[in-house]
Amino acid sequence: MVKGAKIPEKIPSLMGPSSLTYPEVSRPSYFPDLHLDELEGLLFSAQAGYGLEGFFRSPLRDGASLAHRQAVARELEEGEASLPLRGFLRTMEAVRGFLGLAEKTRHSWQKALYFLQAAGAYIGGLESLRGAWEKAFPRSQGLRSYAAYLVAYQEDPAFSAFRQEVAEAKEGLDEVRYRLHVHEGRLVVQAYQGGEDYGERVKETFRPFFGPGGSKVPRLPQGGAEANPWLNHIEEWILDRLAELFPQAFARVGSLYQGHQRFVDPVLMQLEREARFFLAYLDFIAPLRKAGLPFTYPEAGENPPYFAQEAFDLVLGAKLVAEGKKPVLNDFLVEGERILLVSGANQGGKTTFARMVGQLHHLFALGLPVPGRRARLSLPERILTHFEARENPEDPRSKLEADLVRLKELLDQASPQSLVLLNEPLASAALLDARAIGRFLLDRLREKGSLTVMVTFLDELARLKGVKSLVAEVNPKDPAQRTFRIRERPADGKAYALSLAETYGLTYDALRGRLGGGA
């Protein structure tokens, strides 16, 4: 922060209307089940060091913050609104780059000069951002609060003094003129006091070698500075000599370096971090939108109906679009029953459906647009999942016992505001046991009022009170062909039969292959 600058009473934020959000760091337990850990990596792997994962792991619990973020995201989806912020992010990258060079170099004057470049880039970037926002003042409260803060920050006397110091340091260096004389192994640096410009004479002498016409003088390659930015001992000697010849100009640079070591404002650093979070997600979904897949900002509802239309698994959708394909879009509707039981053919998209429901709720709770044409969702207090877990060879318990313990913990945490996602939770139990445990489990969840999606081969559970049946459809003309569409309809009792047939190699294709009728 610029030395002497005032600390604002109210800190602006894109993340919430009232105060700065302090994101959690630990990854929620449901992330691996919903492939949100994979999505987190896809979103932020190129932006390591900014701590954006903390925002992604911290779903909101209040509607005011949700509306605040949705307004910011909507505005940033418009290209004109995001352009000034993208320019600001590039500025901050340049500032960070110069400051990094200043920190690494060993020569004191080179440190100060890199520092001056960082300060100049910082001031220029802020002026550009303010100018853009004055032409098109932001509409969302989050961006408007930063626009107002930026004006107040730049008009603060401390910042004005800092800007003046930077300007004077640059002007002082611009006035430095010197003569470098190289002769018979000797190097002499002198203040320029008039005389012939030998640089122009050299260019005129060699102009015939510059190509046809000889009108353009080729430029020396510039890439070496980035690859090897450090001065050699001769360059360092020249720089030291210049500092002796022009003490006033270099004194300004040195004073700036000594007096403003932490000039970058922490509130504007926060703006950078928050903007990166939104833009990383919006940039990720942009190719999917371009491919024709729908996204929407869900309406928040405290009571049913809850629904999503033409939704899809975002991670799967991104992979398919990268391959030139599209995911199958699915719907769900929660009205009277709060338990959705998904049955149907194996490999028919049931697990993907359950994962999709979880992703929608998590992304919604971050204030981001979610995959789907339209949606109305509840803001879950917590998301609880029970997906297939690998058997731990060091665990003395049976897999069924371990599953039951996990389900007991899940039931203890479930509440009317919870979203519960169960993916074949009783696969390790014998059929009779699975039926009994399944009834008990769904009865307890119905009593608690948790919004639940359960994937199972036990079709009969779909007929329990408070349960709505969804079925993964197959092609009616070819039952072996999956459509990956999950439809609301009564379970037909074929799911378990098909599962058994596949387990024991008794499906039509398997029998045909073994009996010699296959391809």
Buried (B, 14 or more C-beta within 10 A) or exposed (E): BBEEBEEEEEBBBBBBBEEEBEBEEEBBEBBBBBBBBBBBEBBBEEBEEBBBBBBBBBBBEEEEBBBBBBBBBBBBBEEEBBEBBBBBBEBBEBBBBBBEBBEEBEBBBBBBBBBBBBBBBBBBBBBBBBEBBEEEEBEBBBBBBBBBBBEEBBEBEBBEBBBEBBBBBBEBBEEBEBEEEEEEEEEEBEEEEEEEEEEEEEEEEEBEEEEEEEEEEEEEEEEEEEEEBEBEEEEBEBBBBBBEBBEEBBEBBBBBBEEBEEBBBEBBBBBBBBBBBBBBBBEBBEEBBEBEBBBBBBEBBEEBEBBBBBBBBBBBBBBBBEEEEBBBBBBBBBEEBBBBBBBBBBEBBBBBBBBBBBBBBBBBBBBBBBBBBBBBBBBBBBBBBBBBEEEEEEEEEEBBEBBBEBBEEBBEEBEEBBBBBBBBBBBBBEEEEBBEBBBEBBBBBBEBBBBBBBBBBBBBBBEBEBBBBBBBBBEEEEBEEBBBBBEEEEBEEBBBEBBEBBEEEEBEEBEEEEEEEEE
